[in-house]
């Protein structure tokens, strides 16, 4: 159950980036491409905090480990941290969208 929480929290992060990409007319066919373009278009330009890039890449690595490593067992602590990171990431994206597009969410 903890391993699936890591995957689910990653997808909160991933899909929030995809929403942002849809608004900006950006697309990528791969998860790594999404991370690269997010860094290029939002982090390097200073539009969003650099911590978000760390959260995205860390979440991606944890999802890979939890989904594909046979003997990977997530701890409660790392799962809680990952869920907290997903909440932080989603809130930052929502605030950016509200400010950038002048919309209420």
N, C-alpha and C positions, 0 to 999 in steps of 0.2 A: 504494500500500500504506500509506503514512503517513497519507493522508487517511482511509482506512477505520479505522485505529487510533484516530483522534480520535473517530470515531463510536462505535466499540466501547467506548472508555473512558467516553464520555458515558453510554452505556446501562448500564454497571456502576453509575454514580452514580445515574442515574434509577431503575433497578429496585431499588436498595437503599433508596431513599426510598419506593418503592411497597410494599416489604415492611414498612417501618416504618408506613406509612399503614394497611396491612391489619391490623396488630396494634392500631392505635389507632382503627380504624373511620373513617378519613378517606379521601375519594376525590376525584379530579378527572379530568375528561375531556381536559384539555389539558396539554401540557408546561409552559406558562407558569403554568397553575393549580397544578401540582405544586410548582413553585418558590415561588409565592406562599404556598401553604398550609404548605410546609416552613418558610419564614421565619416565618410567623405563629405556628405551633404549637410550633416547636422552637428557633429562633434567638432570636426576640424574648423568649421566656420564659426564655432562658438555659439551656435543657436541653442544647444542643449548641453548640460553638464557632462564633462568627461567621464564621470563615474558611470554614466549610462552605458558607455561602450564596454567598460569592465563588467558590468552586470550582464549585458547581452552575451559577451563571449564566455563568461563563467557559466551562465545558464545553459548555453549551447553545449559546452563540454560536459556538464553534469547530466544533461539529457542523453548525450551519446553514451556516457558510462552507464547510466541507469537502464537504458534501453538495450544496449548491445553487449555489455560485459556480463559474462555468466555468473561471476561471483561478486558482483558489486551490490553492496547493501547500504542504502542511505541511512544516515543517523538522524535522530530526531532533531538534533541541533542544526545540521546542514539543511535539512528540509525546512525548518522554520526560517532560517536565514534566507533560503531561496524564495520562500513564499513572501517574506518581507521585502526582498529585492524586487519581486514581481509587482507588489503593491506600489513601491516607490516609483518604479519604471512607468507603470500605467498612469499614475498620478501626474508625473512629469509630462508625459505625452498629452494627456487630457488638458493640462494647463497650457501647454504650447499651442494646441489646436484652438482653445478658447481665445487666446491672445492673438495668434496669427490670423485667424479667420473670423474673429469677432462673433463667435457663436456661443450659445449656452448649451451645455451638455448635461 
